[in-house]
Amino acid sequence: MKTIANGLILKGIDLNPVRENIVIDDENKIIEISKDAKEGEIIDASNKIVCPRFINAHTHIGDSIIKDEGDGLSLDEVVKPPHGIKHIALESASDDELVEAMRESMWDMHNLGISHFIDYREGGLEGVKLLKEAAEGIPITPIILGRDSSFYGEDADYHQVKIAIRKLLKHADGIGLSGFGEIDTTVAEIICEKCEKAGKISSIHVAESEGNQFSSLEKTNKTEPQRAFDAGFNQVVHMTNPKNDDIDLLAKSKSSLTVCPRSNGALSVGIIPLFDILKTGVKPLIGSDNIMINRPNLFREMEFTLKIMKGFSKDYIAPIEILKMATTNVCVADSLSEKINKSYIEEGQNCELMILNQKSSNPYLSIINRTEVNDIVNLF
């Protein structure tokens, strides 16, 4: 039994700042939050913020083997399968090299306050197994979305696609697809159907570049997000370049959106109109995307996002909304919450929190603007 006392707690899904104590039992459950509660070991959090741990909602951790390569190349040259430089590097790397690089990145995420991450894992079933091997002994929860080469192309063998899906879903938490430029609509629909039946996540990149959107419209008379919503994907990633009524369709859909603004900037594909998306009531998640491009640091991601979006929209975006993207929005995402089971600071929840030095009177901006890894005092 232990008590975190005297801190400023960002409590509940809404991250309400309260000065209360948190009692944690020996099974790492929060059993009481109140001003007067004190049991067992006392952990003094005076002048500290107690915040839920982060979820990095989109990574490509295999890219850890080629950090900072491909600068100046186009999106397709860097990441499009099968000839993007990252895919060539993944093919040529040994299993030991991949495992060691992924372990290093997972420890980095853990030390940066991340308790969960959603990874698009290349390499088919073997790629999924390698990430599971790499994660052994590291106090972080990977949500692994696999893919298979049989999914690619306009003449995919649907029987082989179904076999690959069945095998992947025995070991992975779902399927994460590069995009509609590599798969046809029927493959997308099969994947969504099979994932839904298995209670697993279906996810896809959409509208990352404007070129992808134009290609989709020319080919199908539909935007990439529209095709994703029609197919029934649980999660769409990026949507940097929405067209037509994509934002309204997102708000009406059952898909969760994950944004990756630093990656979009690094790859010169644009700035997502996040202000317009937030106005619809959509509650996005946030991810750092390719580790070859970005350190998986959500403090950096949140600060970049808050400031670039205010500059782009020329309007006010509340910092609490950005912090929720990294912490509690996943808990209210109908398509993801039960599949991921991320905790927040409330009685009955698992204790997945961190104690941070408070650097300013505004707790949300203190975290987003000023917190560094050495300001993390404790991780639970």
Buried (B, 14 or more C-beta within 10 A) or exposed (E): EBBBBBBBBBBBBEBEBBEBBBBBBEEEBBBBBEEEBEBEEEBEBEEBBBBBBBBBBBBBBBBBBBBEBBEEBBBBBBBBBEEBBBBEBBEEBEBEEBBEBBBBBBEBBBEBBBBBBBBBBBBBBEBBBBBBEBBEEBEBBBBBBBBBBBBBEEEBEEEEBBEBBEBBBEBBBBBBBBBBBBBBBEBBBBBBBBBBEBEBBBBBBBBBBEBBBEBBBEBBEBBBBBBBBBBBBBBBBBBBBBBEEBBEBBBEBEBBBBBBBBBBBBBEBBBBBBBEBBEEEBBBBBBBBBBBBBBBBBBBBBBBBBBBBBEBBEEEBEBBBBBBBBBBBBBBBEBBBEBBEBBBBBBEBBBBBBBBBBBEEBBBBBBBBBBEEEBBBEBB
